[in-house]
């Protein structure tokens, strides 16, 4: 069992003395009420439910990160669905809706007060079983690279190196080059600031929120080929959970797994989001099993390996990801740009074969006995080799394999998505 609180050290490598951190999440030991950590880095702020939407906070939650090169200490209680947000140049604006529900910064709403600010975040959950942290590019690439280092009470260390200081510029250059090659619209994911500099690069899913015509038929030919192949060939999927391996074929126009459910042909939007169309609204009786199947199908479609490999995710190799056109070039570019190649680039980027010895793609650190989490903002201090962790705690009846299987994260992301929807969070 973990301690009631844990320590975080935040290093300011941005070169700016106007850098701030913000911590949000759900207070596990107080009915999952929304919480912030106040500007002193230790006092918990539990906002009351406002009478009107979009009301201001009643506490200062911007934690100053000091001068360039400084390290700031923060103490957090047990929090689920947590984020450590960062900004430079200006403070972020968080608002409250009745509930209470936190109105978070948005990269897809151009009228959001934070839209033109340099900001980013990493994600965490700290509960009785472990501290789990990851960097994420599922929504966008920020101009503020984030690196992680987690040290446990035995002195063992795990790291995720993130992007170099010029990571966003590299991503933008590669998106521009890819669009010059295929004209698919990758350049439409680039967002410039009022100064003309790169402000962020949106993921395809976020890009489609702003412009639903983006990538509209991008995957159509690939999906048609996949459906054609599995009309006469078995597709076997290892759920990496209690259901074991499940085999299906295309019948009519549906990818059918007998006694479990069916998948219609997904659109590009469904593939990029991993949660719409055939990857959502599963039958209640088999929702969990369908979710496990859908996660692995969606991952193979993003990586464009589903046509080549009929036994997913068994036998998958990182070297084969994103090598077939069409593919999720945003994810490819994000992994190429990260120093150690790790960091969520789409929602199910944690899916890998059981027993794989390759580095996880998701960019996670986790431990049941955390001593200190160090988060470096602005690029890592050094390019030390990346290290991974051991096996994460699982929910009873859920995934029984190591973290890299995706089962635990399938459950965690599904729970968090449903909770955000219920609370009307962005």
C-alpha positions as a Markdown table, in Angstrom:
| # | Residue | x | y | z |
|---|---|---|---|---|
| 1 | Unk | 0.0 | 0.0 | 0.0 |
| 2 | Unk | 1.3 | 3.4 | -0.9 |
| 3 | Unk | 1.7 | 6.4 | 1.4 |
| 4 | Unk | -1.2 | 9.0 | 1.7 |
| 5 | Unk | 1.0 | 11.5 | -0.2 |
| 6 | Unk | 3.9 | 11.5 | -2.5 |
| 7 | Unk | 6.6 | 13.9 | -3.6 |
| 8 | Unk | 7.1 | 15.5 | -7.0 |
| 9 | Unk | 10.1 | 17.6 | -8.1 |
| 10 | Unk | 9.6 | 19.9 | -11.1 |
| 11 | Unk | 12.6 | 21.1 | -12.9 |
| 12 | Unk | 12.3 | 24.3 | -15.0 |
| 13 | Unk | 14.5 | 23.7 | -18.1 |
| 14 | Unk | 12.5 | 26.1 | -20.3 |
| 15 | Unk | 14.8 | 29.1 | -20.0 |
| 16 | Unk | 11.9 | 31.2 | -18.7 |
| 17 | Unk | 11.3 | 32.6 | -15.3 |
| 18 | Unk | 7.6 | 32.8 | -16.1 |
| 19 | Unk | 6.8 | 29.1 | -16.0 |
| 20 | Unk | 4.0 | 27.6 | -14.0 |
| 21 | Unk | 2.6 | 24.2 | -13.0 |
| 22 | Unk | -1.0 | 23.2 | -12.2 |
| 23 | Unk | -2.2 | 19.9 | -10.7 |
| 24 | Unk | -5.8 | 18.7 | -11.2 |
| 25 | Unk | -7.6 | 15.4 | -10.7 |
| 26 | Unk | -10.1 | 13.6 | -8.6 |
| 27 | Unk | -9.6 | 13.1 | -4.9 |
| 28 | Unk | -9.8 | 9.3 | -4.4 |
| 29 | Unk | -10.4 | 9.6 | -0.6 |
| 30 | Unk | -13.1 | 12.3 | -0.9 |
| 31 | Unk | -15.7 | 10.8 | -3.2 |
| 32 | Unk | -13.7 | 11.5 | -6.3 |
| 33 | Unk | -14.4 | 15.3 | -6.0 |
| 34 | Unk | -12.3 | 17.5 | -8.3 |
| 35 | Unk | -9.2 | 18.9 | -6.7 |
| 36 | Unk | -6.3 | 21.3 | -7.4 |
| 37 | Unk | -3.1 | 21.8 | -5.6 |
| 38 | Unk | -2.7 | 25.5 | -4.6 |
| 39 | Unk | 0.2 | 27.8 | -5.5 |
| 40 | Unk | 2.2 | 26.7 | -2.4 |
| 41 | Unk | 2.6 | 23.3 | -3.9 |
| 42 | Unk | 1.0 | 21.4 | -1.0 |
| 43 | Unk | -2.4 | 22.8 | 0.0 |
| 44 | Unk | -5.4 | 20.9 | -1.5 |
| 45 | Unk | -8.2 | 23.1 | -3.0 |
| 46 | Unk | -11.5 | 21.4 | -3.3 |
| 47 | Unk | -13.8 | 23.8 | -5.1 |
| 48 | Unk | -17.5 | 24.1 | -4.3 |
| 49 | Unk | -20.1 | 23.7 | -7.0 |
| 50 | Unk | -20.8 | 27.1 | -8.6 |
| 51 | Unk | -24.3 | 28.4 | -9.2 |
| 52 | Unk | -23.5 | 29.3 | -12.8 |
| 53 | Unk | -21.2 | 27.7 | -15.5 |
| 54 | Unk | -17.8 | 29.1 | -16.3 |
| 55 | Unk | -17.2 | 30.6 | -12.8 |
| 56 | Unk | -13.7 | 31.5 | -11.7 |
| 57 | Unk | -11.7 | 29.6 | -9.1 |
| 58 | Unk | -11.5 | 30.9 | -5.5 |
| 59 | Unk | -7.9 | 30.0 | -5.0 |
| 60 | Unk | -4.6 | 30.6 | -6.8 |
| 61 | Unk | -3.5 | 27.3 | -8.3 |
| 62 | Unk | -0.6 | 28.4 | -10.4 |
| 63 | Unk | 2.5 | 26.9 | -8.9 |
| 64 | Unk | 5.5 | 29.2 | -9.9 |
| 65 | Unk | 8.5 | 27.2 | -11.1 |
| 66 | Unk | 11.1 | 29.9 | -10.3 |
| 67 | Unk | 14.0 | 30.9 | -12.4 |
| 68 | Unk | 15.4 | 29.0 | -15.3 |
| 69 | Unk | 17.1 | 25.9 | -13.9 |
| 70 | Unk | 15.2 | 25.9 | -10.6 |
| 71 | Unk | 13.5 | 22.8 | -9.0 |
| 72 | Unk | 10.2 | 23.2 | -7.3 |
| 73 | Unk | 8.9 | 20.6 | -4.7 |
| 74 | Unk | 5.2 | 19.6 | -4.7 |
| 75 | Unk | 3.3 | 17.2 | -2.5 |
| 76 | Unk | 0.1 | 15.5 | -3.7 |
| 77 | Unk | -2.5 | 13.3 | -2.1 |
| 78 | Unk | -3.9 | 10.2 | -3.8 |
| 79 | Unk | -5.5 | 11.4 | -7.0 |
| 80 | Unk | -7.1 | 9.6 | -9.9 |
| 81 | Unk | -7.2 | 10.9 | -13.5 |
| 82 | Unk | -4.6 | 13.5 | -12.6 |
| 83 | Unk | -2.8 | 15.9 | -14.8 |
| 84 | Unk | 0.2 | 18.1 | -14.2 |
| 85 | Unk | -0.3 | 21.1 | -16.5 |
| 86 | Unk | 2.4 | 23.6 | -17.5 |
| 87 | Unk | 2.5 | 27.0 | -19.1 |
| 88 | Unk | 5.1 | 29.6 | -19.9 |
| 89 | Unk | 4.8 | 33.3 | -20.5 |
| 90 | Unk | 1.2 | 33.5 | -19.1 |
| 91 | Unk | -0.8 | 31.7 | -16.5 |
| 92 | Unk | -3.6 | 29.2 | -17.6 |
| 93 | Unk | -7.2 | 29.9 | -16.8 |
| 94 | Unk | -9.3 | 27.1 | -15.3 |
| 95 | Unk | -13.0 | 27.6 | -14.7 |
| 96 | Unk | -15.7 | 25.7 | -12.9 |
| 97 | Unk | -19.1 | 24.3 | -14.0 |
| 98 | Unk | -21.8 | 23.2 | -11.6 |
| 99 | Unk | -21.0 | 19.8 | -10.2 |
| 100 | Unk | -18.4 | 21.0 | -9.6 |
| 101 | Unk | -16.6 | 20.1 | -12.9 |
| 102 | Unk | -13.3 | 21.6 | -14.0 |
| 103 | Unk | -13.3 | 23.4 | -17.3 |
| 104 | Unk | -9.9 | 22.5 | -18.7 |
| 105 | Unk | -7.8 | 24.3 | -21.3 |
| 106 | Unk | -8.6 | 23.3 | -24.9 |
| 107 | Unk | -6.5 | 23.1 | -28.1 |
| 108 | Unk | -9.6 | 22.7 | -30.3 |
| 109 | Unk | -11.6 | 25.7 | -29.2 |
| 110 | Unk | -10.0 | 28.9 | -30.6 |
| 111 | Unk | -12.1 | 31.0 | -28.2 |
| 112 | Unk | -10.6 | 29.3 | -25.2 |
| 113 | Unk | -8.7 | 31.8 | -23.1 |
| 114 | Unk | -5.7 | 29.5 | -23.1 |
| 115 | Unk | -5.6 | 28.9 | -26.8 |
| 116 | Unk | -2.7 | 31.2 | -27.6 |
| 117 | Unk | -0.6 | 30.2 | -24.6 |
| 118 | Unk | 2.3 | 27.8 | -24.6 |
| 119 | Unk | 1.0 | 24.9 | -22.5 |
| 120 | Unk | 1.1 | 21.1 | -22.1 |
| 121 | Unk | 0.6 | 18.4 | -19.6 |
| 122 | Unk | 1.5 | 14.9 | -18.4 |
| 123 | Unk | -0.9 | 12.4 | -16.8 |
| 124 | Unk | -0.9 | 10.5 | -13.6 |
| 125 | Unk | -2.8 | 8.4 | -11.1 |
| 126 | Unk | -1.7 | 7.9 | -7.6 |
| 127 | Unk | -3.7 | 5.4 | -5.6 |
| 128 | Unk | -3.2 | 2.7 | -2.9 |
| 129 | Unk | -1.6 | 0.4 | -5.4 |
| 130 | Unk | 0.9 | 2.6 | -7.2 |
| 131 | Unk | 2.0 | 5.9 | -8.8 |
| 132 | Unk | 1.5 | 5.7 | -12.6 |
| 133 | Unk | 2.6 | 8.5 | -14.9 |
| 134 | Unk | 2.8 | 9.0 | -18.6 |
| 135 | Unk | 3.6 | 11.7 | -21.2 |
| 136 | Unk | 0.9 | 12.1 | -23.9 |
| 137 | Unk | 0.7 | 13.4 | -27.5 |
| 138 | Unk | -2.8 | 11.9 | -28.0 |
| 139 | Unk | -4.2 | 15.5 | -28.4 |
| 140 | Unk | -1.3 | 17.5 | -29.5 |
| 141 | Unk | 2.5 | 18.2 | -29.4 |
| 142 | Unk | 3.3 | 21.1 | -27.1 |
| 143 | Unk | 6.3 | 23.5 | -27.4 |
| 144 | Unk | 7.1 | 22.5 | -23.8 |
| 145 | Unk | 8.8 | 19.0 | -23.8 |
| 146 | Unk | 8.2 | 16.9 | -20.7 |
| 147 | Unk | 10.5 | 14.2 | -19.3 |
| 148 | Unk | 9.9 | 11.8 | -16.4 |
| 149 | Unk | 12.0 | 10.1 | -13.8 |
| 150 | Unk | 10.5 | 7.9 | -11.1 |
| 151 | Unk | 12.7 | 6.7 | -8.2 |
| 152 | Unk | 11.3 | 4.1 | -5.8 |
| 153 | Unk | 12.2 | 3.5 | -2.1 |
| 154 | Unk | 14.8 | 0.9 | -3.2 |
| 155 | Unk | 16.6 | 3.5 | -5.3 |
| 156 | Unk | 15.6 | 2.0 | -8.7 |
| 157 | Unk | 14.8 | 4.5 | -11.4 |
| 158 | Unk | 12.6 | 4.6 | -14.5 |
| 159 | Unk | 12.8 | 7.3 | -17.1 |
| 160 | Unk | 11.0 | 8.7 | -20.1 |
| 161 | Unk | 13.0 | 11.2 | -22.0 |
| 162 | Unk | 10.4 | 13.0 | -24.0 |
| 163 | Unk | 11.3 | 15.3 | -26.8 |
| 164 | Unk | 14.3 | 17.6 | -27.2 |
| 165 | Unk | 13.9 | 21.3 | -26.7 |
| 166 | Unk | 13.2 | 21.8 | -30.4 |
| 167 | Unk | 10.9 | 18.8 | -30.6 |
| 168 | Unk | 7.8 | 20.8 | -31.8 |
| 169 | Unk | 9.8 | 22.4 | -34.6 |
| 170 | Unk | 11.0 | 19.0 | -35.7 |
| 171 | Unk | 7.5 | 17.6 | -35.7 |
| 172 | Unk | 6.2 | 20.5 | -37.7 |
| 173 | Unk | 9.0 | 20.1 | -40.3 |
| 174 | Unk | 8.2 | 16.4 | -40.7 |
| 175 | Unk | 4.5 | 17.0 | -41.0 |
| 176 | Unk | 5.1 | 19.6 | -43.7 |
| 177 | Unk | 7.4 | 17.1 | -45.6 |
| 178 | Unk | 4.8 | 14.3 | -45.3 |
| 179 | Unk | 2.1 | 16.6 | -46.7 |
| 180 | Unk | 4.3 | 17.5 | -49.6 |
| 181 | Unk | 4.7 | 13.8 | -50.3 |
| 182 | Unk | 1.0 | 12.7 | -50.1 |
| 183 | Unk | -1.1 | 15.8 | -49.9 |
| 184 | Unk | -3.3 | 14.2 | -47.2 |
| 185 | Unk | -3.6 | 17.3 | -45.1 |
| 186 | Unk | -0.9 | 16.8 | -42.4 |
| 187 | Unk | 0.1 | 20.5 | -42.7 |
| 188 | Unk | -3.4 | 21.4 | -41.4 |
| 189 | Unk | -2.4 | 20.0 | -38.0 |
| 190 | Unk | 0.1 | 22.8 | -37.5 |
| 191 | Unk | -1.0 | 25.7 | -35.3 |
| 192 | Unk | 1.0 | 29.0 | -35.4 |
| 193 | Unk | 1.0 | 31.6 | -32.7 |
| 194 | Unk | 0.4 | 35.3 | -33.2 |
| 195 | Unk | 4.1 | 35.8 | -33.5 |
| 196 | Unk | 4.3 | 33.3 | -36.4 |
| 197 | Unk | 6.1 | 30.7 | -34.4 |
| 198 | Unk | 5.0 | 27.1 | -34.0 |
| 199 | Unk | 2.4 | 27.0 | -31.2 |
| 200 | Unk | 1.5 | 23.3 | -31.3 |
| 201 | Unk | 0.9 | 20.4 | -33.6 |
| 202 | Unk | -2.5 | 18.8 | -33.3 |
| 203 | Unk | -3.1 | 15.1 | -33.5 |
| 204 | Unk | -5.3 | 13.9 | -36.4 |
| 205 | Unk | -8.2 | 13.4 | -34.0 |
| 206 | Unk | -7.9 | 16.9 | -32.6 |
| 207 | Unk | -7.4 | 18.3 | -36.1 |
| 208 | Unk | -10.7 | 16.7 | -37.2 |
| 209 | Unk | -12.5 | 18.4 | -34.3 |
| 210 | Unk | -11.6 | 21.7 | -35.9 |
| 211 | Unk | -12.2 | 20.5 | -39.5 |
| 212 | Unk | -14.2 | 17.3 | -39.9 |
| 213 | Unk | -13.3 | 17.1 | -43.6 |
| 214 | Unk | -9.6 | 16.3 | -42.7 |
| 215 | Unk | -8.5 | 12.8 | -43.6 |
| 216 | Unk | -12.2 | 11.9 | -44.5 |
| 217 | Unk | -11.4 | 8.9 | -46.8 |
| 218 | Unk | -7.8 | 8.5 | -45.8 |
| 219 | Unk | -8.0 | 4.9 | -44.6 |
| 220 | Unk | -10.7 | 3.7 | -47.0 |
| 221 | Unk | -8.6 | 1.7 | -49.4 |
| 222 | Unk | -6.6 | 0.1 | -46.6 |
| 223 | Unk | -9.7 | -0.9 | -44.6 |
| 224 | Unk | -11.3 | -2.3 | -47.8 |
| 225 | Unk | -8.2 | -4.5 | -48.3 |
| 226 | Unk | -8.3 | -5.6 | -44.6 |
| 227 | Unk | -12.0 | -6.6 | -44.9 |
| 228 | Unk | -11.3 | -8.4 | -48.2 |
| 229 | Unk | -8.5 | -10.4 | -46.6 |
| 230 | Unk | -10.4 | -11.5 | -43.6 |
| 231 | Unk | -13.3 | -12.7 | -45.6 |
| 232 | Unk | -11.3 | -15.8 | -46.3 |
| 233 | Unk | -8.7 | -15.7 | -43.6 |
| 234 | Unk | -9.0 | -15.9 | -39.8 |
| 235 | Unk | -8.1 | -12.9 | -37.8 |
| 236 | Unk | -7.0 | -14.0 | -34.3 |
| 237 | Unk | -6.7 | -11.5 | -31.5 |
| 238 | Unk | -5.0 | -12.1 | -28.2 |
| 239 | Unk | -7.2 | -10.1 | -25.7 |
| 240 | Unk | -4.3 | -10.4 | -23.2 |
| 241 | Unk | -7.0 | -10.9 | -20.6 |
| 242 | Unk | -9.3 | -13.7 | -19.3 |
| 243 | Unk | -10.9 | -14.2 | -22.7 |
| 244 | Unk | -7.7 | -15.4 | -24.2 |
| 245 | Unk | -7.5 | -15.5 | -28.0 |
| 246 | Unk | -10.6 | -14.8 | -30.1 |
| 247 | Unk | -10.9 | -15.6 | -33.8 |
| 248 | Unk | -13.2 | -13.8 | -36.3 |
| 249 | Unk | -13.8 | -13.3 | -40.0 |
| 250 | Unk | -15.7 | -10.8 | -42.2 |
| 251 | Unk | -19.2 | -11.9 | -42.8 |
| 252 | Unk | -21.2 | -9.7 | -45.1 |
| 253 | Unk | -19.6 | -6.3 | -44.3 |
| 254 | Unk | -19.0 | -7.0 | -40.6 |
| 255 | Unk | -15.9 | -8.3 | -39.0 |
| 256 | Unk | -17.5 | -10.9 | -36.8 |
| 257 | Unk | -16.3 | -12.6 | -33.6 |
| 258 | Unk | -18.9 | -15.3 | -32.9 |
| 259 | Unk | -20.7 | -15.0 | -29.5 |
| 260 | Unk | -18.9 | -11.7 | -28.9 |
| 261 | Unk | -19.8 | -9.0 | -31.4 |
| 262 | Unk | -19.1 | -7.4 | -34.7 |
| 263 | Unk | -17.2 | -4.4 | -36.1 |
| 264 | Unk | -18.3 | -2.4 | -39.1 |
| 265 | Unk | -15.7 | -0.8 | -41.3 |
| 266 | Unk | -14.2 | 2.1 | -39.4 |
| 267 | Unk | -13.7 | 5.6 | -40.9 |
| 268 | Unk | -10.4 | 7.5 | -40.6 |
| 269 | Unk | -12.0 | 9.5 | -37.7 |
| 270 | Unk | -12.9 | 6.2 | -35.9 |
| 271 | Unk | -9.3 | 4.9 | -36.3 |
| 272 | Unk | -7.7 | 8.1 | -35.1 |
| 273 | Unk | -10.1 | 8.5 | -32.1 |
| 274 | Unk | -10.2 | 4.8 | -31.3 |
| 275 | Unk | -13.5 | 5.4 | -29.6 |
| 276 | Unk | -16.2 | 6.2 | -32.2 |
| 277 | Unk | -18.1 | 4.2 | -34.8 |
| 278 | Unk | -17.3 | 0.5 | -34.4 |
| 279 | Unk | -15.0 | 1.3 | -31.5 |
| 280 | Unk | -17.8 | 2.6 | -29.3 |
| 281 | Unk | -21.2 | 1.7 | -28.0 |
| 282 | Unk | -20.4 | -2.0 | -27.6 |
| 283 | Unk | -23.2 | -4.5 | -26.6 |
| 284 | Unk | -23.5 | -4.3 | -22.8 |
| 285 | Unk | -23.2 | -8.1 | -22.3 |
| 286 | Unk | -19.8 | -8.2 | -24.0 |
| 287 | Unk | -18.6 | -4.6 | -23.7 |
| 288 | Unk | -15.3 | -5.4 | -21.9 |
| 289 | Unk | -14.3 | -8.2 | -24.3 |
| 290 | Unk | -15.3 | -6.0 | -27.3 |
| 291 | Unk | -13.2 | -3.2 | -25.8 |
| 292 | Unk | -10.2 | -5.5 | -25.6 |
| 293 | Unk | -10.7 | -6.5 | -29.3 |
| 294 | Unk | -11.3 | -3.0 | -30.4 |
| 295 | Unk | -8.2 | -1.6 | -28.8 |
| 296 | Unk | -6.0 | -4.1 | -30.6 |
| 297 | Unk | -7.7 | -3.6 | -33.9 |
| 298 | Unk | -7.5 | 0.2 | -33.6 |
| 299 | Unk | -3.8 | 0.0 | -32.7 |
| 300 | Unk | -3.1 | -2.2 | -35.7 |
| 301 | Unk | -5.0 | 0.1 | -38.0 |
| 302 | Unk | -3.1 | 3.2 | -36.7 |
| 303 | Unk | 0.2 | 1.4 | -37.2 |
| 304 | Unk | -1.0 | -0.2 | -40.5 |
| 305 | Unk | -0.1 | -3.7 | -39.5 |
| 306 | Unk | -3.5 | -5.3 | -39.5 |
| 307 | Unk | -3.3 | -6.3 | -43.2 |
| 308 | Unk | 0.1 | -8.0 | -42.8 |
| 309 | Unk | -0.4 | -9.7 | -39.5 |
| 310 | Unk | -3.5 | -11.9 | -38.9 |
| 311 | Unk | -2.5 | -12.7 | -35.3 |
| 312 | Unk | -2.7 | -9.4 | -33.3 |
| 313 | Unk | -0.8 | -8.2 | -31.4 |
| 314 | Unk | 1.4 | -11.4 | -31.4 |
| 315 | Unk | 4.5 | -11.0 | -33.5 |
| 316 | Unk | 4.3 | -7.2 | -33.8 |
| 317 | Unk | 7.6 | -5.4 | -34.1 |
| 318 | Unk | 8.2 | -1.7 | -33.6 |
| 319 | Unk | 10.3 | -1.7 | -36.8 |
| 320 | Unk | 7.1 | -2.7 | -38.8 |
| 321 | Unk | 4.9 | 0.1 | -37.4 |
| 322 | Unk | 3.9 | 2.9 | -39.9 |
| 323 | Unk | 5.8 | 1.4 | -42.8 |
| 324 | Unk | 2.7 | 0.8 | -45.0 |
| 325 | Unk | 0.7 | 3.5 | -46.6 |
| 326 | Unk | -1.7 | 4.9 | -45.5 |
| 327 | Unk | -0.7 | 5.1 | -41.9 |
| 328 | Unk | -0.8 | 7.5 | -38.9 |
| 329 | Unk | 2.1 | 9.6 | -39.9 |
| 330 | Unk | 1.5 | 11.9 | -36.9 |
| 331 | Unk | 2.2 | 9.0 | -34.6 |
| 332 | Unk | 5.2 | 7.9 | -36.6 |
| 333 | Unk | 6.7 | 11.4 | -36.5 |
| 334 | Unk | 6.0 | 11.8 | -32.8 |
| 335 | Unk | 7.9 | 8.5 | -32.0 |
| 336 | Unk | 10.7 | 9.4 | -34.3 |
| 337 | Unk | 11.1 | 12.8 | -32.6 |
| 338 | Unk | 11.1 | 11.5 | -29.0 |
| 339 | Unk | 14.6 | 10.9 | -27.7 |
| 340 | Unk | 13.7 | 7.4 | -26.6 |
| 341 | Unk | 10.9 | 6.9 | -29.1 |
| 342 | Unk | 8.3 | 6.7 | -26.3 |
| 343 | Unk | 5.1 | 8.6 | -25.6 |
| 344 | Unk | 1.4 | 8.0 | -26.3 |
| 345 | Unk | 0.7 | 9.2 | -29.9 |
| 346 | Unk | -2.8 | 7.7 | -30.1 |
| 347 | Unk | -5.2 | 6.3 | -27.4 |
| 348 | Unk | -4.1 | 2.7 | -27.6 |
| 349 | Unk | -0.4 | 3.2 | -28.2 |
| 350 | Unk | 0.1 | 0.9 | -25.1 |
| 351 | Unk | -0.9 | -2.2 | -27.1 |
| 352 | Unk | 2.1 | -4.5 | -27.7 |
| 353 | Unk | 2.6 | -8.3 | -27.7 |
| 354 | Unk | 2.7 | -10.2 | -24.5 |
| 355 | Unk | 6.2 | -11.0 | -23.4 |
| 356 | Unk | 7.7 | -8.4 | -25.7 |
| 357 | Unk | 11.3 | -7.3 | -24.9 |
| 358 | Unk | 11.0 | -4.1 | -26.9 |
| 359 | Unk | 10.5 | -0.7 | -25.2 |
| 360 | Unk | 6.9 | 0.2 | -24.5 |
| 361 | Unk | 5.6 | 2.9 | -26.9 |
| 362 | Unk | 3.4 | 4.6 | -24.4 |
| 363 | Unk | 6.1 | 6.4 | -22.3 |
| 364 | Unk | 5.0 | 5.3 | -18.9 |
| 365 | Unk | 6.7 | 5.0 | -15.4 |
| 366 | Unk | 5.0 | 3.3 | -12.5 |
| 367 | Unk | 5.9 | 1.8 | -9.1 |
| 368 | Unk | 4.1 | 0.5 | -6.0 |
| 369 | Unk | 6.7 | 2.2 | -3.8 |
| 370 | Unk | 7.4 | 5.6 | -5.2 |
| 371 | Unk | 9.8 | 7.9 | -3.5 |
| 372 | Unk | 10.3 | 10.8 | -5.9 |
| 373 | Unk | 8.8 | 11.7 | -9.3 |
| 374 | Unk | 10.9 | 14.2 | -11.1 |
| 375 | Unk | 9.2 | 16.0 | -14.0 |
| 376 | Unk | 11.5 | 18.1 | -16.3 |
| 377 | Unk | 9.9 | 20.8 | -18.3 |
| 378 | Unk | 11.6 | 22.1 | -21.4 |
| 379 | Unk | 13.6 | 19.1 | -22.5 |
| 380 | Unk | 15.7 | 16.6 | -20.5 |
| 381 | Unk | 18.9 | 17.6 | -18.8 |
| 382 | Unk | 20.8 | 14.7 | -20.3 |
| 383 | Unk | 20.1 | 11.8 | -22.8 |
| 384 | Unk | 20.4 | 9.0 | -20.3 |
| 385 | Unk | 19.2 | 5.6 | -21.5 |
| 386 | Unk | 15.5 | 5.1 | -21.0 |
| 387 | Unk | 14.4 | 2.4 | -18.5 |
| 388 | Unk | 11.0 | 0.8 | -18.0 |
| 389 | Unk | 9.3 | -0.6 | -15.0 |
| 390 | Unk | 8.0 | -3.9 | -13.8 |
| 391 | Unk | 4.4 | -5.1 | -13.8 |
| 392 | Unk | 1.6 | -2.7 | -12.8 |
| 393 | Unk | -1.2 | -3.6 | -10.4 |
| 394 | Unk | -4.3 | -4.9 | -12.2 |
| 395 | Unk | -8.0 | -4.6 | -11.4 |
| 396 | Unk | -9.4 | -8.0 | -10.3 |
| 397 | Unk | -10.7 | -9.9 | -13.2 |
| 398 | Unk | -9.0 | -7.7 | -15.7 |
| 399 | Unk | -5.7 | -8.0 | -17.5 |
| 400 | Unk | -3.3 | -10.6 | -16.0 |
| 401 | Unk | -0.3 | -9.7 | -18.2 |
| 402 | Unk | 2.4 | -7.0 | -17.8 |
| 403 | Unk | 1.6 | -3.3 | -18.4 |
| 404 | Unk | 2.6 | -3.5 | -22.0 |
| 405 | Unk | -0.4 | -5.6 | -22.9 |
| 406 | Unk | -2.7 | -2.5 | -22.7 |
| 407 | Unk | -5.4 | -4.2 | -20.6 |
| 408 | Unk | -4.9 | -2.1 | -17.4 |
| 409 | Unk | -4.8 | 1.1 | -19.5 |
| 410 | Unk | -7.8 | 0.0 | -21.6 |
| 411 | Unk | -9.7 | -0.1 | -18.3 |
| 412 | Unk | -8.2 | 3.2 | -16.9 |
| 413 | Unk | -8.8 | 5.2 | -20.1 |
| 414 | Unk | -12.4 | 3.8 | -20.4 |
| 415 | Unk | -13.2 | 4.8 | -16.8 |
| 416 | Unk | -11.7 | 8.2 | -17.2 |
| 417 | Unk | -13.4 | 9.0 | -20.5 |
| 418 | Unk | -16.8 | 8.0 | -19.0 |
| 419 | Unk | -16.2 | 10.1 | -15.9 |
| 420 | Unk | -15.1 | 13.1 | -17.9 |
| 421 | Unk | -18.2 | 12.8 | -20.1 |
| 422 | Unk | -20.4 | 12.6 | -17.0 |
| 423 | Unk | -18.8 | 15.7 | -15.5 |
| 424 | Unk | -18.8 | 17.6 | -18.8 |
| 425 | Unk | -15.1 | 18.0 | -18.7 |
| 426 | Unk | -13.2 | 19.0 | -21.9 |
